[in-house]
Amino acid sequence: MTEAIIRNERKVLAESVWSATANQTNQYQPLIGEIEAEIVIIGAGFTGLSAALHLAEGGTKVVVVEANTPGWGASGRNGGQVNPGLKANPAETEAKYGPDLGKRMVERSAAGGDLVFGLIEKHKIECDANRCGWLRPATNARTLGMLTETAIQWREREHCVDQVSVDEMADLLGVRRYVGGVIDRRGGNLHPLNYALGLASAAERAGARIYGDSPVLDVKSDLESVAVTTAQGKVTAAKAMICTNAYTGELMDPLGKTIVPVTSVQVATEPLGDNVARSILPENHSPTDSHRLLLYFRKDSMGRFLMGGRGALNDASILGRHQDLRDKAESLFPQIRGARWKYAWGGDVAMTRNHEPGLHLIAPNVMAGIGFNGRGVGMATVMGTLLADWSNGVPKDELDFPITEAKPIPFHRFRRVGLGATVATFKMMDRIGI
């Protein structure tokens, strides 16, 4: 077992079950000195690693620079749910973008499950992959109706998303607390950090060079090349990709202002006893419920119970949210009361104003792909392939996602004030069941 603490992270976000159970991997040394590449990728999360792998497999000379280590950010900290598709229903996306581009967006995002599980199989990534489907329990009649409509629309497009009755949901969860829901059989779950580490190893085997502990200080581009300067080195390449998501910050401003980083936190027990573990999620699903401040929960491969949710703002509220999740978990599954809660961690996910990922051309030879709205395992992996398509010269109007301007969210610097008010409102609405 490896160290549970996420290095270079605040204590309240650092004690991760995924870090504690991570596979042994290569040591990624910092970039020192000046090198050249065809493509330089900033960020070694799912997006950057997916892009690096697909490009390297095609023979492109790729360099990846990462401020910490591969999978350090949300890619290595999330709940491990593989949830295909966009937040919007297919019909909404098709109506907004038209029957050609809209349909391509729907189908490309829907293929996230196939892509993720296909990469795991192809590259023999050991990450406890389980394609059992993504379960969506409904909290009330309103959310059941919304989920049912989603399932109907996907089935109309010949995708396997099925309705789940009250009784079926109780059997799949091990508790009768929801009013039914849906199951997206294209999805499933995995160990997110080990998936990221597996992508990194596969990209290296294909010829990509990955450097850790190499925070980017500056990006300069002209019509001929891009120069990316790190703390101790420099990469010159024909094109650059920015894959930093919620941790973008001031890099290539105003890119970071197109998203709102929202802290998502999780807690986990020690392995449960066999009898208790068998009584919870007997088919090892990883549900995400339909609260406004949604809850997601699962067991890992060793029988630990995990629960996560969003809404924390500072260290005090993070600690409070951790305890709130423990309380909710024990209320939902009383049989885990008395279990030792050993892990508590979190990280930032990137939310966009329109709840869609952003594919942004920052300069003629610099492209960014960010903003996955809590669907990063599947959609970030897909985004890596979209960036690879762009790098390989696919024309803009033939890409399966639109390239949009990186427009700052209005009043972005006041986002935490607005987020706090929204969280308080959502908590109240969830509490009274509307």
N, C-alpha and C positions, 0 to 999 in steps of 0.2 A: 504494500500500500504506500502511496506517495503522500506528500505533504498536503494537508487540507487547505492551507492558507493560500489565497490568491495574492501573490507578491505585488507590491506597489499599489495596494488597494487599501482604502479605509477599513478599519477593523470591523465595523458593523456590516460590511458587505463582503467580507473576505473568507469566511469559513465555509467552503463549498464542498458538498458531497462529490461533485464531479472532479474537483481537484484531488480529493482524497482517493478517488478510485481511477485516476487517469492512468493510461498505459505509459510505459516507459517509451521515451521518444528521443529523437536527435536533439542535441544542444544547438540552438540557433545563435551563432555568434554575431556580434555587431558588424555592420559594414564599416571598414576602415580603408580609406583611400578612394581613388576614383576608378570607376568601372563603366563599361558600356553595355547596352542591351538593345534589343528591338522594342521591347515593352517594359516599362517599369510600373509596378502595381504598389500602391500605398495602402497597407492594411491587409493583415493575414487572418481575417475571419472567413466565414463561408463564402462571401462574394469574391474576395480577392483570391482565395485558394481555388475556388471553382474556375475562375477565369484563368489563373495560372496553369492549372492542370489541363484544361482544354486547349489552351494555346501551346503549351509545351508538347503535348501529344501530337500537335500538328507541325512541330519542328521550329516553332518560334523561340527565340532566345529571350527568356523572361527573367526579370529580377523582381522579387517581392521584398519590400522593406516594411517592418512592423515595429511599432514603438515599444512593445513588450515581447510577448511570445505568441506564436500562432494559437488562435482561439481564446486570447486573453479577455476580450470584451464579451458582448452578449452571446457570441457564437458558442463560447464555452461555459456559459452560465445559465442558459435558458432551461425551460422545462423539458426539452427534448421532444416536443410534439411535432410531428410532421403533418402540417395542416395545409393541403393544397388549395390553390385558388386565391383570388383577391378577396378583400373584405366585402366589396359590393357583389350583389347577385349578378349572374351572367347577363341577364336581360338589361340591367342598368348599365353595365359596361358597354354592351353592344349598342344601346340607344345613344350613349354619350359619344362613342368614337366611330360609329357607323358599322355596317355589316361586314366590311372587310377587316379593318384594323381591330375593331372591337372583338370580332370573333377570334382573330389571331391572339389578341391579348388574353382572352378567356382560355383558349386551348393551351397556350404556352404556360400560363400560370397553373392551370389544372394539371399539367404534366410534372409538377414539382415532386410528387410522390414517386412517380416512375423514375425520374432523374436521380433522386436521392438514393432510393433503394437499389437502382441499377449501378450507381457508382460504388456503393458499399459491396455489392456482389462482385463487380468487375475487379475491384482493387483489393478485395478480401480485407476490408476494414473491420476490425474487431470493435464494435461499438454497441453491442447488445441490441441490434436492430430487430424490431418486431412489427411486421406489417399487419397489425390486427385491426386497423381502421381507426379513424379519429372520431371519438364519441362526443356529441354535443347534447348534454342534458338541458331541458327547458325548465325554467324556474316557475313559470306561470303560463296562463292561456295565451297571453300576448306574445311571449317569446316563442311558445310552441308554434303559433301560427306563422311567425317569421321564419323559423327553422324549417317548417313544413314547406313553405313556399320556396325556400332555397333548394330543398331536396327535389321538389317537382321540376324546377328549372334545370337542375343538373341532369336529371333523368331524361328530360326532353332533349338534351344534347348527348344522350347515350353515355352518361357517366354514372358510376355505381355509388349513389348516395341515397340511402334508404331511411324511411321513417321507422322509429322505434317506439313501441307502445309503453304504457306505464309499467306493465308487468315485465316486459323485456328489459326495460331500463333498470328496474329493481334487481333483476337477475344479473345484469352485466356489472352493476355497481356494487352489489352486496348490501344495498340499503334502499329503502323506499322513501325517497325524499323529493323526487322530481316528478313532473307530470308527463314524461315521455321525452322525445327528442329525435335526433337523427344520428346516423353513423355514416361517415364518409369513408368508404372502404378503400379509397386510394391512399389513405394516410396510415399513420402508425406512430411509433416512438423509437427513441434511440438514446444513447449516451452522447450528449452534444459535444462535450470536449473531446472525447475519443473520436467522434466523427470528424471534427476539425483537424485533430492531429493526424488522422488517417488520410485526409485530403492533402495535408502538407507533405506527408511522406510519399504519397502517390505523385504529387507534383514534382518533388525532388527526383524521384526515380525517372520521371519523364524528361528531366533536364532543367527544370526551373531552379533558380538559386534563391534561397530564402534567408533573410537576415533579421535577427531579432535585436531587441534593445537598440533600435535605430530610429528614434523619433525624427520625423521630417520637420525641418526648420523653414524650408523655402521651396517653392516650385516656380520655375521660370520657363516660359515657352516662347518660341518664335515659329516661323513657318517651316523651319527645317528640323527642329528637335525640341526636346523637353529636358531640362536639368533639374533634378531633384536632389536637394542638399539635406543630408542628415547630420546628426551630432558629430560624427567622425568621418563622414564620407560623402560621396557624390555619385549619382547615377545619371548618365546621359543616354537618352533613348529617343526613338522616333515618336513614340506615343506614351502617354501616361494614363493610368486609371486610378481614380480615388474611390476607395472601398472602405471608408472609415465610419460610416453610419452614425450612430448616436455619439460617437467620440470624435466627430469631425472638428468641433471647436472653431477656431479662427482660420483654419487651413482653407485657402482659396475662398476667402470671404466674397460673396455672402452665402456660400454653400451651406455652412452650418446653420444659417438662419432659415433654411427651408424646412427644417425639421424641429420638433420639440423633443428633447431627451426626457423620457419618463422612466423613473426608477421602478423596476419590477423586483420583488424580493421573494425568497423561498426559504422554507424550513424543512428539515428532514430528521427522521428518527434514526436510531440504531436499527439493525435488522429485527423485524418482528418475529415472534414465535411462529412456528409453522401453522398452527391452528388459526391464529389470528390472521396471518397473512393470507391464508386460503379463503377467509371469509370476506376479504376486501378485493374488489376488482378481480374476480376469479380468472378472467381471460386476459388480464394484464393490460387493459386499456389505459389510456391517458386522457381522461375527459377534460374538456374546457366548458364550464357552464355558461349560462346566458345572463348572469348578473351584469349590471352596468360596470361595476368594479369586479370584473370576472375573476373566478377562481379556477385554477387548474391543479390537478392532483393525479398521483400515480404511485406505483411501487417501482423500485429499481430492480435489477436482476438478482440482488441479494435479499430482497424483501423489506428494504427500508421504505417507509411511507414518506412521500414528499407532497407539500402543498405550496402553491405560489399565488401571487396576486400583485396588483399594481396600486400605486397611490402614495408611495412614501416620498417625502420631500427633503428632510434633513435627518441628521443622526437620531434625534429623539423620535421623530415619526417613524423612522425605519425600525427602531427597536419596538415601538408600539405596534407597528404592522406585523413584525415577526410574531409577537405574542398573540395578536388578533388571529393570525393564520393558525397558530397552534390551537387556539380556542375553537376556531371554526372546524378544524380537522377533527377534534375530539367530540364536537357536537354532531358532526356528520357521521362519524364512525366511532361510537362510544367504546368499542372493543379495543381501541388503541390507547385509552386512558391508562396512565401508568408507564407507558413507553418513554424511554429517554430521548428527548429532543437534542440531538448532538450537533446538528449543523444549522447554520443560518447565514445566508449570503444574498447577494443581489447584484444588479447591474442595470445599465440604461438601455432601453429600447427606443427606437426612433419613430415618432409618430409624425405624419404629414397632415397638412390641412385638409386635403381631399381624400385621405385614407388610401392613397395609391402610392406605389414606389415611384421615385423620381430618377429618370435617366436624363442627365444634364450634360450638355456640351459646354464646358467651362472655357475652352479655347479650341481652336481648330484641331488640335491634337491631344486634348485632355478631356476625358469623359469621366463622369461620376455616376455611380449607381447606389442610391441610399434610400432609406425610408420604408421599412417593411412592416410597420404597424403590428408587431407581435406575431408575424407569420414568417419569421426569418429563416427557419431551417429549410423549408421548401423554396420560398421566394428568393432568398438571397443566393441559394445555389443556382436557381434559374437566372438571376441577374448576372451571375458570373458568365453564363453562356451567352447572354445578350451582349455583354461587354466584349466577349471574344468575337462574336459576330461583327460588331462594329470595328474592332481591331483588324479583322480579316477583310475589311473592305465592303461589307454588305451595305448597299445604299440606304440612306436614312429612311426613305419611304418603303423599304422592304424589311426593315427591322420590325419585330413583333411587338414592340412597345414604342410609344412616341418619345421623341427627344424634346424636352421642354426647357424653357428658360428657368434658371435657378432664381426664383423670386423669393425674397425674404417674407416670412410671415409677418403681417402688420403687428407693430408693438411687441416685437419678439423679445425684447429685453425685459418685458413685464410678464413673460410667460409663466413664471413660477407663481405669481400672484393669482393669475387666472386659473392655473392648474389646481391650486389649493382650493379655490372656490368651487371648481367643478367636482373635485374629489368629495368635498363635504356634501354637495348636492346629491351626487350619485350614491353616497353612503346612506343618506336619508331615504332616497327612492327605493334602494334595494331593501332597506329595513322594513318599509311598509308594503313592499311587494308590488310596486307599479313600474 
